[in-house]
Amino acid sequence: MAEQIEQKRLLVTEVPGPRSKEIAARRDEAVAAGVSSGVHAYIERGSGAILVDADGNHLLDLGSGIAVTSVGHAHPAVAAAIAAQALDFNHTCFMVTPYEEYVAVAEALNELTPGDHAKRTALFNSGAEAVENAVKVARLATGRTAVVAFDHAYHGRTNLTMALTAKNMPYKDRFGPFAPEVYRMPMSYPLRDGGRSGAEAAADVISQIEVQIGAENLAAILIEPIQGEGGFIVPAPGFLPALSEWATANGVVFIADEVQTGFCRTGSWFACDDEGVVPDLITTAKGIAAGMPLAAVTGRQELMDAVHAGGLGGTYGGNPVATAAALASIGVMRDEDLAARARHIGEIITARFGALKAELGSIAEVRGRGAMIAIELVKPGTLEPDAALAKAVVASCAAEGVLTLSCGSYGNVVRLLPALVISDELLADGLDVLEAALRANC
């Protein structure tokens, strides 16, 4: 792949620089205060794993727009597909006059998602919208209303998905009342579970469901196979299969929210693949279209087709430019075997910071899968979360031109989501900066 911008970190001013600060001043007068940004470096161009800001700084992006630009910024194949489709037509609304690109994306998702059963797909605009529609499908198909979500979960910012999301601040605080019939269950969190196995953690969830809700009232179990905003929490082996098996036995729809984990991010096409879990419905977004707004619900034919004509859709869902980007992105992932690349990236990161964990008492755990890796930070000698340390580390990296992200219910996790096309050399440079930031702040 020929890069448009040299894949090298370069600082010509402080971050943010003077031009970015000028734009930030305009922002203060124009943009709602509730819309936040982690780093006030205003971006003008991007390519691969590098972003160029308004001051000419070349920033190394280890966040990929929160796992969106997995094929890199402005991948030539994706950019060409977007341009070609924009020249043909930008919009008709698939519900008015359809087009082939929507159908082609649905075919690709039906093929790629776990399971060899007959499937159907509907396209939407965002992960939150996909989750809402998955719940709609589950409720209509089962005739039941209750939905189970989990501690530390994040599913979106709409009214229903705020109810499904666990963390209050900043996502839910004073935005209620929220949608009813949402029940929260304990997540398998190996670091903080006291050694419980996945089977034991699942048995606890199942017991609580049967006592508090009743299987006959439960429409769906909704879970992220690896939690995203909650802290990249990887459940203990056996947790997901046990829940999926119980759901099947009790006529409950098992929904996998793979918005952040999907499309090669975890070293497989989908995180469910790791334990052979086959969800009834799967929601996708983020990495599906390299930054164009697109999301999907894919699932069993009998569930998806239970919905009456007109019950699913939206003006922009499956927009032709976004679907063209998705088809090109999927092609890149296949052609460049980005699932294997994600596994390689994960091995590099975990080896590097696993060794550092032995030195620094503030690192409680290095976890994740593929190119979705997190470092949980605590007060040394305890499991007390250290959110201030995570914030300081992210800020130190940004000052050196490396963009990282924090997350976690306690705000104490540094997460890495590099583009899957990043070179080993550029990745090593970013990890050098991160290691230095950890050493300086711990």
BASESE-707778 format. One line per 4 residues: their letters; for each residue x, y, z of C-alpha. Coordinates in steps of 0.001 Angstrom, whole numbers, padded with zeros to 6 digits. Layout:
<rs>
a = X Y Z ~ ...
</rs>
This chain:
<rs>
maeq = 000000 000000 000000 ~ 001490 003342 -001048 ~ 001131 005815 001807 ~ 000246 009432 001077
ieqk = 002069 010684 004178 ~ 005413 009434 005472 ~ 004713 006966 008270 ~ 006820 008718 010867
rllv = 006002 010700 014003 ~ 007200 014294 013741 ~ 006658 017307 016029 ~ 007223 020827 014719
tevp = 005342 022613 017528 ~ 003999 021705 020927 ~ 000742 019731 020904 ~ -001618 021471 020527
gprs = 000166 024103 018474 ~ -000749 027732 017754 ~ -003059 027048 014808 ~ -004930 024335 016720
keia = -005313 026711 019643 ~ -006837 029308 017319 ~ -009384 026773 016115 ~ -010067 025699 019690
arrd = -010941 029297 020565 ~ -013453 029351 017711 ~ -014816 026023 018891 ~ -015513 027473 022335
eava = -017812 030017 020682 ~ -019543 027571 018339 ~ -019652 024002 019646 ~ -021754 022772 022559
agvs = -019730 022305 025731 ~ -021079 018782 026160 ~ -019089 017629 023121 ~ -015592 016870 024401
sgvh = -012253 016034 022776 ~ -009313 014247 024317 ~ -006583 016159 022467 ~ -007097 019617 020984
ayie = -004903 019032 017950 ~ -007113 019773 014945 ~ -006533 017301 012135 ~ -006143 018247 008479
rgsg = -004906 015035 006852 ~ -004273 011407 007622 ~ -002755 008312 006087 ~ -002053 004884 007503
ailv = -001364 005330 011214 ~ -000353 009011 010970 ~ -002510 012117 011407 ~ -001277 015577 010436
dadg = -002662 018459 012466 ~ -003209 022100 011568 ~ 000306 022969 012746 ~ 002004 020313 010649
nhll = 002648 017865 013491 ~ 002638 014227 012423 ~ 000826 012371 015189 ~ 000985 008618 015654
dlgs = -002578 007374 016102 ~ -002830 004371 018436 ~ -006583 004818 018863 ~ -007848 004590 015272
giav = -010800 006859 016030 ~ -011869 004282 018657 ~ -011281 001164 016536 ~ -012798 002650 013387
tsvg = -009911 003164 010946 ~ -008617 -000391 011234 ~ -007392 -000348 007613 ~ -005636 002965 008310
hahp = -006545 006520 007507 ~ -007373 007216 003858 ~ -006531 003758 002577 ~ -006254 004235 -001217
avaa = -008703 001426 -002011 ~ -011311 002809 000376 ~ -010806 006395 -000740 ~ -011177 005367 -004386
aiaa = -014385 003455 -003650 ~ -015852 006440 -001794 ~ -014951 008834 -004602 ~ -016326 006576 -007322
qald = -019626 006049 -005520 ~ -019977 009765 -004729 ~ -019674 010493 -008450 ~ -022427 007969 -009212
fnht = -024953 008977 -006523 ~ -024840 009868 -002822 ~ -028295 008893 -001625 ~ -031677 007580 -002599
cfmv = -032826 005960 000686 ~ -032837 002189 000344 ~ -036450 002103 001521 ~ -037472 004222 -001488
tpye = -035247 003085 -004356 ~ -032733 000357 -003467 ~ -029226 -000258 -004835 ~ -026857 -003186 -005138
eyva = -024197 -001999 -002672 ~ -026565 -002436 000277 ~ -027314 -005990 -000829 ~ -023592 -006728 -001307
vaea = -022734 -005599 002231 ~ -025558 -007736 003628 ~ -024235 -010721 001671 ~ -020715 -010138 003009
lnel = -021900 -009890 006618 ~ -024075 -012988 006289 ~ -020982 -014855 005096 ~ -018425 -013452 007556
tpgd = -020312 -013486 010853 ~ -020173 -016619 013036 ~ -022364 -019604 012196 ~ -023406 -021366 009005
hakr = -027173 -020959 009532 ~ -029313 -018870 007188 ~ -028917 -015169 008014 ~ -030352 -011798 007136
talf = -028871 -008300 007658 ~ -030252 -004782 008090 ~ -028025 -001705 007857 ~ -028068 001375 010080
nsga = -025926 004416 010907 ~ -024243 003814 014267 ~ -023482 001166 016833 ~ -026135 002502 019191
eave = -028740 002331 016444 ~ -027729 -001241 015640 ~ -028071 -002252 019299 ~ -031511 -000627 019550
navk = -032688 -002510 016482 ~ -031265 -005815 017710 ~ -033302 -005403 020890 ~ -036375 -004546 018799
varl = -035923 -007730 016773 ~ -035437 -009860 019885 ~ -038505 -008460 021633 ~ -040765 -008837 018604
atgr = -039533 -012325 017718 ~ -039853 -013702 021265 ~ -042882 -011743 022460 ~ -040920 -010982 025635
tavv = -039701 -007639 026980 ~ -036832 -008063 029465 ~ -033226 -007543 028372 ~ -030075 -008422 030313
afdh = -026958 -006279 030062 ~ -023790 -006403 032153 ~ -021686 -004468 034613 ~ -019086 -002284 032836
ayhg = -021045 -002489 029555 ~ -021176 000287 026984 ~ -023766 000150 024215 ~ -024396 003774 023189
rtnl = -025907 007154 024016 ~ -029533 006882 022886 ~ -032208 006442 025538 ~ -032379 002657 025333
tmal = -028627 002202 024943 ~ -027962 004517 027890 ~ -030151 002187 029932 ~ -028061 -000730 028669
takn = -024795 001094 029420 ~ -023425 000660 032942 ~ -021308 003757 033577 ~ -023069 006858 034863
mpyk = -020581 009637 034129 ~ -020400 010989 031475 ~ -022862 008795 029606 ~ -026009 008728 031760
drfg = -025771 011384 034452 ~ -029120 013252 034763 ~ -030320 012157 031306 ~ -033050 009824 032621
pfap = -035595 008413 032931 ~ -034340 005543 030837 ~ -036075 002768 028941 ~ -037518 000092 031254
evyr = -037117 -003681 031435 ~ -033310 -003594 031408 ~ -031611 -005778 034036 ~ -027908 -005637 034904
mpms = -025863 -008715 035700 ~ -022267 -009195 036934 ~ -019590 -009439 034243 ~ -016762 -011937 034390
yplr = -013786 -009676 035261 ~ -010873 -012026 036010 ~ -008648 -009376 037615 ~ -011345 -008498 040146
dggr = -013293 -011779 040372 ~ -011290 -013510 043054 ~ -010319 -016385 040786 ~ -013799 -017395 039627
sgae = -013842 -019494 036468 ~ -015937 -018525 033482 ~ -018353 -021341 034228 ~ -018757 -020180 037828
aaad = -019327 -016564 036786 ~ -021907 -017662 034194 ~ -023700 -019849 036733 ~ -024049 -016814 039001
visq = -025557 -014775 036157 ~ -027949 -017561 035188 ~ -029094 -017992 038795 ~ -029794 -014272 039114
ievq = -031718 -014229 035829 ~ -033901 -017126 036878 ~ -034605 -015620 040293 ~ -034976 -011935 039410
igae = -036479 -012046 035907 ~ -037560 -015534 034910 ~ -036334 -017090 031696 ~ -039861 -016976 030273
nlaa = -039807 -013162 030471 ~ -036341 -012613 028997 ~ -036103 -011555 025362 ~ -032336 -011186 025082
ilie = -028933 -011348 026679 ~ -026787 -008535 025258 ~ -023033 -008690 025771 ~ -019756 -007408 024348
piqg = -017497 -010473 023896 ~ -014669 -008212 025051 ~ -015941 -005084 026733 ~ -014818 -001812 025182
eggf = -015415 001377 027134 ~ -015735 -000706 030299 ~ -012001 -001430 030222 ~ -011251 -004050 027539
ivpa = -012430 -006701 029973 ~ -011887 -010194 028579 ~ -014243 -012637 030340 ~ -012809 -015859 031717
pgfl = -012887 -018790 029259 ~ -016226 -020548 029305 ~ -018293 -017529 030372 ~ -019650 -016659 026927
pals = -020313 -020261 025814 ~ -022226 -021028 029017 ~ -024465 -017983 028619 ~ -025027 -018722 024939
ewat = -025946 -022341 025647 ~ -028384 -021358 028409 ~ -029970 -018749 026141 ~ -030521 -021303 023385
angv = -032032 -023798 025806 ~ -034472 -021184 027109 ~ -035539 -019461 023896 ~ -033578 -016298 024761
vfia = -031893 -014341 021962 ~ -028119 -014100 022495 ~ -026907 -010767 021077 ~ -023178 -010141 020637
devq = -022282 -006445 020495 ~ -019184 -006540 018291 ~ -019215 -002843 017477 ~ -015686 -002357 018838
tgfc = -014356 -005916 018572 ~ -015440 -006740 015038 ~ -013619 -006768 011712 ~ -010285 -008370 012543
rtgs = -009616 -006159 015573 ~ -009116 -009062 017988 ~ -007233 -011322 015573 ~ -010355 -012997 014176
wfac = -013099 -011520 012055 ~ -015184 -011373 015240 ~ -014286 -011843 018898 ~ -016966 -014543 019293
ddeg = -014887 -016731 016990 ~ -012274 -017245 019708 ~ -014471 -019654 021695 ~ -016713 -020747 018855
vvpd = -019697 -018808 020168 ~ -022432 -018363 017561 ~ -024721 -015458 018501 ~ -028324 -015305 017367
litt = -027850 -011629 016490 ~ -024611 -009666 016089 ~ -024252 -005893 015946 ~ -021398 -004264 014044
akgi = -020205 -000747 013240 ~ -016882 001135 013748 ~ -014353 -000863 011680 ~ -016946 -001897 009107
aagm = -016461 001123 006808 ~ -013180 002857 007726 ~ -014866 005957 009123 ~ -017983 006242 007019
plaa = -021139 006002 009168 ~ -022454 002474 008855 ~ -023708 -000212 011230 ~ -025526 -003498 010945
vtgr = -027591 -006138 012667 ~ -026973 -009614 011280 ~ -028759 -012656 012583 ~ -030764 -015798 012195
qelm = -033211 -015621 009319 ~ -036186 -016597 011456 ~ -035488 -013772 013905 ~ -034698 -011039 011400
davh = -037584 -011976 009103 ~ -040045 -012013 012013 ~ -040199 -008220 011791 ~ -043021 -006820 009650
aggl = -042240 -004873 006464 ~ -041225 -001320 007342 ~ -040320 -002238 010926 ~ -036589 -001829 010274
ggty = -034868 000964 008399 ~ -034009 004652 008433 ~ -033353 007461 005993 ~ -029582 007086 005874
ggnp = -029117 003451 006935 ~ -026918 001685 004390 ~ -026054 004898 002555 ~ -024461 004035 -000823
vata = -021178 005856 -000136 ~ -020857 004149 003250 ~ -021616 000733 001785 ~ -019027 001259 -000950
aala = -016484 002072 001777 ~ -017466 -001074 003675 ~ -017017 -003332 000669 ~ -013590 -001828 000011
sigv = -012590 -002134 003688 ~ -013634 -005777 003840 ~ -011639 -006380 000668 ~ -008525 -004843 002243
mrde = -008953 -006946 005391 ~ -009147 -010093 003300 ~ -006380 -009232 000835 ~ -003901 -008087 003485
dlaa = -004938 -010731 006076 ~ -005427 -008093 008747 ~ -006683 -010666 011249 ~ -003206 -012223 011260
rarh = -001683 -008771 011428 ~ -003814 -007972 014486 ~ -002523 -011094 016221 ~ 001054 -010070 015473
igei = 000473 -006567 016841 ~ -001052 -008015 020001 ~ 001944 -010280 020561 ~ 004304 -007308 020321
itar = 002317 -005136 022724 ~ 001630 -007807 025338 ~ 005236 -009007 025379 ~ 006509 -005454 025810
fgal = 004155 -004393 028578 ~ 003900 -007778 030197 ~ 007619 -007432 030921 ~ 007118 -003879 032157
kael = 004382 -005051 034528 ~ 007012 -007032 036444 ~ 008870 -003764 037070 ~ 006076 -001293 037746
gsia = 003716 -001970 040619 ~ 001153 000378 039111 ~ 000385 -002022 036259 ~ -002209 -004492 037541
evrg = -002837 -006245 034244 ~ -002024 -006185 030553 ~ -004945 -007785 028740 ~ -006861 -008000 025507
rgam = -006715 -009905 022274 ~ -005190 -009062 018932 ~ -004785 -005327 018388 ~ -007173 -004520 021231
iaie = -004915 -004289 024275 ~ -005340 -002507 027607 ~ -003139 -001674 030574 ~ -005033 -001398 033868
lvkp = -003385 000982 036352 ~ -003751 000847 040128 ~ -002187 002140 043310 ~ 000893 -000089 043874
gtle = 000257 -003109 046046 ~ -003524 -002837 045702 ~ -006322 -003147 043157 ~ -007429 000422 043874
pdaa = -007963 002078 040480 ~ -005647 004980 039626 ~ -007569 007146 037167 ~ -005230 010104 037691
laka = -002280 008005 036548 ~ -004094 006850 033418 ~ -004989 010451 032589 ~ -001395 011578 033119
vvas = -000023 008798 030908 ~ -002411 009600 028061 ~ -001565 013312 028341 ~ 002189 012612 028365
caae = 001869 010494 025229 ~ -000159 013189 023468 ~ 002477 015803 024252 ~ 004977 013574 022424
gvlt = 002677 013135 019439 ~ 001284 009698 020283 ~ -002491 009388 020586 ~ -003719 006835 023118
lscg = -007073 006463 024850 ~ -008264 005834 028369 ~ -011328 003839 029363 ~ -012758 001667 032115
sygn = -015558 002002 034620 ~ -013010 003527 036990 ~ -011169 005562 034324 ~ -007912 003749 035088
vvrl = -007256 001837 031867 ~ -005015 002897 028971 ~ -006146 001229 025764 ~ -004391 000665 022467
lpal = -006246 000258 019165 ~ -003635 000814 016448 ~ -004452 000605 012772 ~ -003937 -002961 011632
visd = -001699 -001714 008802 ~ 000814 -000069 011155 ~ 004425 -001118 010586 ~ 006437 -002808 013325
ella = 008835 000142 013331 ~ 006129 002748 013809 ~ 004413 000646 016450 ~ 007706 000308 018329
dgld = 008131 004086 018281 ~ 004702 004580 019810 ~ 005313 001926 022442 ~ 008621 003578 023348
vlea = 006721 006780 024078 ~ 004072 004940 026078 ~ 006677 003075 028123 ~ 008488 006334 028874
alra = 005204 007921 029951 ~ 004460 005019 032280 ~ 007933 005119 033813 ~ 007783 008888 034279
nc = 004354 008940 035897 ~ 004294 005714 037923
</rs>
